[in-house]
Amino acid sequence: MNRQDYFSDRANGMKRSVIRELLKLTAKPGIISFAGGLPAPATFPVDYVEAAVDGVIEEEHETALQYGPTEGDARLREDFAIIMRKDGIKTTADHILITTASQQGLDLVAKIFLNPGDTCITGSPTYLGGLQAFKSYQGVPVGVELDDRGMIPEKLEETIVRLEGENRKPRFIYIIPDFQNPAGVTIPESRRRQILDIARKGEYLIIEDTPYRQLRYSGQSQPTFQSMAPEMVLSLYTISKILLPGFRLGWACGPDWIVDKMVMAKQAVDLCTPPFTQAITHAMLVNGALEKGLETTIQLYSNRRKLMLSCLEKEFAEIEGVSWTKPEGGLFLWLTLPEGMSTEEIFEQAIEEKVAYVPGSAFYPNNDNFRSMRLNFSYASEEQICEGVKRLGKVVRKNI
Ligand SMILES: Cc1ncc(COP(=O)(O)O)c(C=O)c1O
């Protein structure tokens, strides 16, 4: 029998991403990488982790090392509810499901909402891992164009009308409203309201994925979709970018009928997110790890963002047709090259020059847009940011 005959259609549809293969090259020595989405290790609250681990082992190992409820540790659910309430969202712990970080949230969303062939709306571009989650359940993400203020409501409406006309009504609208990955853009409140009106009209659910929300360096915080329409929004959060990614811990919050279904779906995946890391995280939050850590994290990333923007200005301001976004937070910005250039084509040259980025095509549902690249500014040091942008400028100029 052919090997693929052993697999489900779903598994046969899964492909190794070309981009991930390309990104393996970025691990070569001497390469300055703006490719990953990694937090700076200097921001990890090592002392808090150490103290919390000791405390948990000493005082609660019988529960922390045991299986736990699928919904998650009740104390941690309350901690996360408090974080949300401080952000203007009227919610309580019982509307929260602890997830094995937000990537699992995306997988559960795909699992409970998508039948094979079902469409869902995403940004174009959007988060690569979201596309992977939706496609792995044979969903068909359909992209809606963004501008400097995020998803364009008129384009959203057009796309919905078209899909409904083709009898392919989307199952949900997936949005990353704050400092979007990959483009770095944020949707202002007025536009959020427009998007909500469109969604309400067609009775669409919104999946609000907001891992970077607390990492704001300038401008005004915009209200969450969750706070504006709790009855039709499922929000995904994570500690990955604000505390540490290694615990693989996040949460979903939304209407009970959705969260309940996610609990059922999660049971088949991992029974529960590790109680040990949940207990440690709770102890860290009680001790103030988030407030204290966030201040320095924001300062560090804000400086790096500012530096990358000024390096880009120096290197690219003179080159016609080059533009980049100026994110008010998060980890990424989006650099677009002149018409006709392809960031995939020049990727290998960039690697030869020892600088790496993620080619933009990875973030489009149909991988059909080649002019942009995603640059991460949280991981590389200040010196590396200056040197890396210079190397990038050299590669781009060579190809004009
Ligand atoms: C928009 C978005 N959603 C979800 C994730 C997944 O993060 P995690 O699983 O670490 O919470 C990421 C990671 O970069 C992201 O950018």
The ligand as an ORCA input file, in Angstrom:
! r2SCAN-3c Opt
* xyz 0 1
  C      -1.134     36.092     16.555
  C      -0.575     34.909     17.290
  N      -1.411     34.004     17.781
  C      -0.956     32.932     18.443
  C       0.397     32.721     18.631
  C       0.835     31.484     19.363
  O       1.447     31.799     20.569
  P       1.490     30.828     21.805
  O       1.032     29.481     21.368
  O       2.907     30.830     22.245
  O       0.581     31.428     22.815
  C       1.307     33.644     18.130
  C       2.752     33.430     18.289
  O       3.585     34.106     17.785
  C       0.807     34.774     17.439
  O       1.604     35.706     16.926
*
